[in-house]
Amino acid sequence: MKNIIQLEEVLMFILGIYLFSILDYRWFWFLILILTPDIGMLGYLFGNKVGAVLYNIFHHKGLAIALYLLGIYFELPVMQLGGIILFSHSAMDRAMGYGLKYEKGFKFTHLGEIGKKDG
């Protein structure tokens, strides 16, 4: 099952790259911005609960899709770009095993514990 989920996330990342290619931005912007959603990790400076909430906001695919669709509706390419970056980053993270966080701590995700080897 883990491999199927990883493949699905890789394909979503490729979708994000395709959607970015439709926009009129140079490719270096994708490379520069792809890691910006990790700014949500700064919430962990204020504890696990705040950290998990902020991290999950910056890594929520539903929010990313809504942002992208609002960008289309309002004809705001920068909003579309934001949605694509959030979506692509989240897919990339999940393909590598980094999921949405539980309040228990950074390493506890909906995909399992980070760093824990499968049995």
Order of alpha helices (4+ residues) and beta strands (2+ residues): alpha-alpha-alpha-alpha-alpha-beta-beta-beta
